[in-house]
């Protein structure tokens, strides 16, 4: 398996020159593939501080033609879709922050759900004081679970209410516990006995 390279300036000169040679060759190959597969016009010009003449793909005449065509475009069209490292990394960071916030919200929902079921099972100490937002979120989750149970009861009218409650509790507790403690499905089952009447 190839080791992922850290994107940073390579201090060692010989290593830097070797990697430039290899990466530049790969870039030219990719340009040729895009040109052949998609039939698009393009060029690549790579300058190196150790070489007086830049390497050009596919050739100087074609590169000059592509650059001239680009320069004839309006300024707005030239920069449309253009990216540099700063723009690329800002977008990447924004996407990662969005995913992180989404995951934080999902984890918090699981925490509140697990807190609800632990409290119902007598596992939460009453000495612990909940914050105001925790009370509100706990109340919201309880209402949500009650609505889910009611919907399940309407959809499965032939199944007992106790069975529906047990299924809902076991499913949510197992999901929350697996995400926090890595437990298996059979490790957390809360038995609820059905009354005969």
C-alpha positions as YAML, in Angstrom:
chain: A
units: angstrom
residues:
- id: 1
  name: UNK
  ca: [0.00, 0.00, 0.00]
- id: 2
  name: UNK
  ca: [1.37, 3.42, -0.99]
- id: 3
  name: UNK
  ca: [2.19, 5.75, 1.87]
- id: 4
  name: UNK
  ca: [0.31, 9.04, 1.72]
- id: 5
  name: UNK
  ca: [2.74, 11.88, 1.18]
- id: 6
  name: UNK
  ca: [2.57, 14.94, 3.41]
- id: 7
  name: UNK
  ca: [1.93, 18.04, 1.29]
- id: 8
  name: UNK
  ca: [4.78, 20.30, 2.31]
- id: 9
  name: UNK
  ca: [7.90, 21.70, 0.69]
- id: 10
  name: UNK
  ca: [10.61, 19.05, 0.40]
- id: 11
  name: UNK
  ca: [13.77, 20.42, 1.98]
- id: 12
  name: UNK
  ca: [16.20, 17.81, 0.62]
- id: 13
  name: UNK
  ca: [17.23, 19.01, -2.83]
- id: 14
  name: UNK
  ca: [17.97, 15.63, -4.46]
- id: 15
  name: UNK
  ca: [14.71, 14.16, -3.18]
- id: 16
  name: UNK
  ca: [12.81, 17.22, -4.38]
- id: 17
  name: UNK
  ca: [14.34, 16.94, -7.89]
- id: 18
  name: UNK
  ca: [13.52, 13.23, -8.10]
- id: 19
  name: UNK
  ca: [9.92, 13.76, -7.05]
- id: 20
  name: UNK
  ca: [9.54, 16.68, -9.50]
- id: 21
  name: UNK
  ca: [10.73, 14.50, -12.35]
- id: 22
  name: UNK
  ca: [8.34, 11.68, -11.43]
- id: 23
  name: UNK
  ca: [5.32, 13.89, -10.74]
- id: 24
  name: UNK
  ca: [5.90, 15.97, -13.88]
- id: 25
  name: UNK
  ca: [5.97, 12.83, -15.99]
- id: 26
  name: UNK
  ca: [2.71, 11.71, -14.38]
- id: 27
  name: UNK
  ca: [1.13, 15.13, -15.04]
- id: 28
  name: UNK
  ca: [2.03, 14.99, -18.73]
- id: 29
  name: UNK
  ca: [0.60, 11.48, -18.96]
- id: 30
  name: UNK
  ca: [-2.67, 12.63, -17.39]
- id: 31
  name: UNK
  ca: [-2.87, 15.56, -19.81]
- id: 32
  name: UNK
  ca: [-2.43, 13.19, -22.73]
- id: 33
  name: UNK
  ca: [-5.15, 10.90, -21.36]
- id: 34
  name: UNK
  ca: [-7.62, 13.79, -20.95]
- id: 35
  name: UNK
  ca: [-6.87, 15.00, -24.47]
- id: 36
  name: UNK
  ca: [-7.31, 11.54, -25.99]
- id: 37
  name: UNK
  ca: [-10.36, 10.43, -24.01]
- id: 38
  name: UNK
  ca: [-12.30, 13.71, -24.00]
- id: 39
  name: UNK
  ca: [-11.03, 15.48, -27.11]
- id: 40
  name: UNK
  ca: [-10.33, 18.76, -25.31]
- id: 41
  name: UNK
  ca: [-7.63, 21.33, -25.94]
- id: 42
  name: UNK
  ca: [-5.12, 21.81, -23.18]
- id: 43
  name: UNK
  ca: [-1.47, 22.37, -22.43]
- id: 44
  name: UNK
  ca: [0.96, 22.11, -19.56]
- id: 45
  name: UNK
  ca: [3.99, 24.30, -18.89]
- id: 46
  name: UNK
  ca: [6.21, 23.35, -15.97]
- id: 47
  name: UNK
  ca: [9.08, 25.57, -14.84]
- id: 48
  name: UNK
  ca: [11.88, 24.24, -12.67]
- id: 49
  name: UNK
  ca: [14.44, 26.41, -10.81]
- id: 50
  name: UNK
  ca: [17.16, 23.96, -11.86]
- id: 51
  name: UNK
  ca: [16.29, 24.00, -15.59]
- id: 52
  name: UNK
  ca: [16.68, 26.94, -17.96]
- id: 53
  name: UNK
  ca: [13.96, 25.75, -20.37]
- id: 54
  name: UNK
  ca: [10.49, 24.72, -19.12]
- id: 55
  name: UNK
  ca: [8.94, 21.43, -20.13]
- id: 56
  name: UNK
  ca: [5.92, 21.92, -22.37]
- id: 57
  name: UNK
  ca: [3.11, 19.53, -23.31]
- id: 58
  name: UNK
  ca: [2.24, 18.60, -26.01]
- id: 59
  name: UNK
  ca: [4.56, 21.00, -27.82]
- id: 60
  name: UNK
  ca: [5.35, 24.72, -27.93]
- id: 61
  name: UNK
  ca: [3.16, 25.48, -30.95]
- id: 62
  name: UNK
  ca: [0.09, 23.83, -29.44]
- id: 63
  name: UNK
  ca: [0.73, 25.43, -26.07]
- id: 64
  name: UNK
  ca: [1.02, 28.89, -27.64]
- id: 65
  name: UNK
  ca: [-2.27, 28.31, -29.47]
- id: 66
  name: UNK
  ca: [-4.09, 27.30, -26.27]
- id: 67
  name: UNK
  ca: [-2.64, 30.22, -24.28]
- id: 68
  name: UNK
  ca: [-3.55, 32.70, -27.04]
- id: 69
  name: UNK
  ca: [-7.11, 31.35, -27.10]
- id: 70
  name: UNK
  ca: [-7.28, 31.74, -23.34]
- id: 71
  name: UNK
  ca: [-6.00, 35.32, -23.43]
- id: 72
  name: UNK
  ca: [-8.68, 36.27, -25.98]
- id: 73
  name: UNK
  ca: [-11.44, 35.35, -23.54]
- id: 74
  name: UNK
  ca: [-13.08, 38.05, -21.36]
- id: 75
  name: UNK
  ca: [-11.51, 38.48, -17.94]
- id: 76
  name: UNK
  ca: [-14.57, 37.09, -16.14]
- id: 77
  name: UNK
  ca: [-14.59, 33.93, -18.25]
- id: 78
  name: UNK
  ca: [-10.85, 33.47, -17.72]
- id: 79
  name: UNK
  ca: [-11.25, 33.30, -13.97]
- id: 80
  name: UNK
  ca: [-14.51, 31.38, -13.91]
- id: 81
  name: UNK
  ca: [-13.81, 28.06, -12.21]
- id: 82
  name: UNK
  ca: [-10.17, 28.96, -11.70]
- id: 83
  name: UNK
  ca: [-8.67, 27.75, -8.42]
- id: 84
  name: UNK
  ca: [-5.43, 28.14, -6.57]
- id: 85
  name: UNK
  ca: [-4.23, 26.31, -3.47]
- id: 86
  name: UNK
  ca: [-5.80, 28.85, -1.12]
- id: 87
  name: UNK
  ca: [-9.25, 28.56, -2.71]
- id: 88
  name: UNK
  ca: [-9.00, 24.78, -2.92]
- id: 89
  name: UNK
  ca: [-8.06, 24.34, 0.74]
- id: 90
  name: UNK
  ca: [-10.65, 26.86, 1.94]
- id: 91
  name: UNK
  ca: [-13.38, 24.88, 0.18]
- id: 92
  name: UNK
  ca: [-11.99, 21.59, 1.50]
- id: 93
  name: UNK
  ca: [-11.89, 22.96, 5.06]
- id: 94
  name: UNK
  ca: [-15.44, 24.29, 4.73]
- id: 95
  name: UNK
  ca: [-16.69, 20.89, 3.56]
- id: 96
  name: UNK
  ca: [-14.92, 19.13, 6.43]
- id: 97
  name: UNK
  ca: [-16.31, 21.61, 8.96]
- id: 98
  name: UNK
  ca: [-19.81, 20.94, 7.62]
- id: 99
  name: UNK
  ca: [-19.35, 17.19, 7.99]
- id: 100
  name: UNK
  ca: [-17.90, 17.65, 11.48]
- id: 101
  name: UNK
  ca: [-20.83, 19.80, 12.64]
- id: 102
  name: UNK
  ca: [-23.27, 17.27, 11.21]
- id: 103
  name: UNK
  ca: [-21.52, 14.44, 13.05]
- id: 104
  name: UNK
  ca: [-21.41, 16.44, 16.30]
- id: 105
  name: UNK
  ca: [-25.17, 17.01, 16.04]
- id: 106
  name: UNK
  ca: [-25.80, 13.31, 15.35]
- id: 107
  name: UNK
  ca: [-23.62, 12.28, 18.31]
- id: 108
  name: UNK
  ca: [-25.46, 14.72, 20.60]
- id: 109
  name: UNK
  ca: [-28.81, 13.27, 19.51]
- id: 110
  name: UNK
  ca: [-27.54, 9.81, 20.44]
- id: 111
  name: UNK
  ca: [-26.25, 11.09, 23.80]
- id: 112
  name: UNK
  ca: [-29.65, 12.57, 24.66]
- id: 113
  name: UNK
  ca: [-31.46, 9.42, 23.53]
- id: 114
  name: UNK
  ca: [-29.16, 7.24, 25.61]
- id: 115
  name: UNK
  ca: [-29.65, 9.55, 28.60]
- id: 116
  name: UNK
  ca: [-33.42, 9.17, 28.27]
- id: 117
  name: UNK
  ca: [-33.32, 5.38, 28.27]
- id: 118
  name: UNK
  ca: [-30.79, 5.19, 31.09]
- id: 119
  name: UNK
  ca: [-32.99, 7.46, 33.18]
- id: 120
  name: UNK
  ca: [-36.02, 5.27, 32.44]
- id: 121
  name: UNK
  ca: [-33.97, 2.26, 33.49]
- id: 122
  name: UNK
  ca: [-32.85, 3.90, 36.74]
- id: 123
  name: UNK
  ca: [-29.21, 4.19, 35.72]
- id: 124
  name: UNK
  ca: [-28.93, 7.99, 35.97]
- id: 125
  name: UNK
  ca: [-28.15, 9.55, 39.36]
- id: 126
  name: UNK
  ca: [-30.65, 12.22, 40.34]
- id: 127
  name: UNK
  ca: [-27.76, 14.17, 41.85]
- id: 128
  name: UNK
  ca: [-26.72, 15.09, 38.37]
- id: 129
  name: UNK
  ca: [-28.32, 18.39, 37.38]
- id: 130
  name: UNK
  ca: [-29.18, 18.80, 33.71]
- id: 131
  name: UNK
  ca: [-28.65, 22.06, 31.90]
- id: 132
  name: UNK
  ca: [-31.62, 23.94, 30.51]
- id: 133
  name: UNK
  ca: [-30.83, 22.99, 26.92]
- id: 134
  name: UNK
  ca: [-30.47, 19.33, 27.97]
- id: 135
  name: UNK
  ca: [-33.96, 19.45, 29.51]
- id: 136
  name: UNK
  ca: [-35.40, 20.93, 26.33]
- id: 137
  name: UNK
  ca: [-33.65, 18.41, 24.10]
- id: 138
  name: UNK
  ca: [-34.62, 15.54, 26.38]
- id: 139
  name: UNK
  ca: [-38.24, 16.63, 26.21]
- id: 140
  name: UNK
  ca: [-38.01, 16.88, 22.42]
- id: 141
  name: UNK
  ca: [-36.53, 13.39, 22.11]
- id: 142
  name: UNK
  ca: [-39.22, 11.94, 24.39]
- id: 143
  name: UNK
  ca: [-41.97, 13.52, 22.27]
- id: 144
  name: UNK
  ca: [-40.28, 12.23, 19.13]
- id: 145
  name: UNK
  ca: [-40.02, 8.68, 20.46]
- id: 146
  name: UNK
  ca: [-43.63, 8.70, 21.64]
- id: 147
  name: UNK
  ca: [-44.72, 9.79, 18.18]
- id: 148
  name: UNK
  ca: [-42.63, 7.03, 16.59]
- id: 149
  name: UNK
  ca: [-44.25, 4.49, 18.92]
- id: 150
  name: UNK
  ca: [-47.73, 5.78, 18.08]
- id: 151
  name: UNK
  ca: [-46.97, 5.56, 14.37]
- id: 152
  name: UNK
  ca: [-45.69, 2.02, 14.84]
- id: 153
  name: UNK
  ca: [-48.79, 1.07, 16.78]
- id: 154
  name: UNK
  ca: [-51.00, 2.43, 14.01]
- id: 155
  name: UNK
  ca: [-48.96, 0.63, 11.34]
- id: 156
  name: UNK
  ca: [-48.78, -2.64, 13.24]
- id: 157
  name: UNK
  ca: [-52.11, -2.71, 15.03]
- id: 158
  name: UNK
  ca: [-51.87, -6.46, 15.49]
- id: 159
  name: UNK
  ca: [-48.69, -6.16, 17.60]
- id: 160
  name: UNK
  ca: [-48.91, -5.41, 21.32]
- id: 161
  name: UNK
  ca: [-47.96, -1.96, 22.61]
- id: 162
  name: UNK
  ca: [-45.41, -3.48, 25.00]
- id: 163
  name: UNK
  ca: [-43.62, -5.24, 22.16]
- id: 164
  name: UNK
  ca: [-43.46, -2.01, 20.18]
- id: 165
  name: UNK
  ca: [-42.04, -0.13, 23.16]
- id: 166
  name: UNK
  ca: [-39.46, -2.84, 23.81]
- id: 167
  name: UNK
  ca: [-38.40, -2.90, 20.14]
- id: 168
  name: UNK
  ca: [-37.97, 0.89, 20.10]
- id: 169
  name: UNK
  ca: [-36.03, 0.97, 23.38]
- id: 170
  name: UNK
  ca: [-33.72, -1.91, 22.49]
- id: 171
  name: UNK
  ca: [-33.01, -0.48, 19.03]
- id: 172
  name: UNK
  ca: [-32.12, 3.02, 20.24]
- id: 173
  name: UNK
  ca: [-30.13, 1.89, 23.28]
- id: 174
  name: UNK
  ca: [-28.14, -0.56, 21.17]
- id: 175
  name: UNK
  ca: [-27.40, 2.08, 18.55]
- id: 176
  name: UNK
  ca: [-26.27, 4.67, 21.11]
- id: 177
  name: UNK
  ca: [-24.20, 2.16, 23.07]
- id: 178
  name: UNK
  ca: [-22.48, 0.75, 20.01]
- id: 179
  name: UNK
  ca: [-21.41, 4.22, 18.93]
- id: 180
  name: UNK
  ca: [-19.94, 4.98, 22.39]
- id: 181
  name: UNK
  ca: [-18.72, 1.63, 23.73]
- id: 182
  name: UNK
  ca: [-18.52, -0.70, 20.74]
- id: 183
  name: UNK
  ca: [-21.07, -3.16, 22.14]
- id: 184
  name: UNK
  ca: [-22.84, -5.78, 20.06]
- id: 185
  name: UNK
  ca: [-26.57, -5.93, 19.42]
- id: 186
  name: UNK
  ca: [-27.20, -8.62, 22.05]
- id: 187
  name: UNK
  ca: [-25.26, -6.84, 24.81]
- id: 188
  name: UNK
  ca: [-28.00, -4.31, 25.58]
- id: 189
  name: UNK
  ca: [-31.56, -5.58, 25.81]
- id: 190
  name: UNK
  ca: [-34.00, -4.03, 28.25]
- id: 191
  name: UNK
  ca: [-36.70, -6.58, 29.07]
- id: 192
  name: UNK
  ca: [-40.25, -5.25, 29.54]
- id: 193
  name: UNK
  ca: [-42.74, -7.75, 30.80]
- id: 194
  name: UNK
  ca: [-46.22, -7.73, 29.28]
- id: 195
  name: UNK
  ca: [-49.25, -7.78, 31.53]
- id: 196
  name: UNK
  ca: [-51.90, -10.32, 30.72]
- id: 197
  name: UNK
  ca: [-54.73, -7.78, 31.11]
...
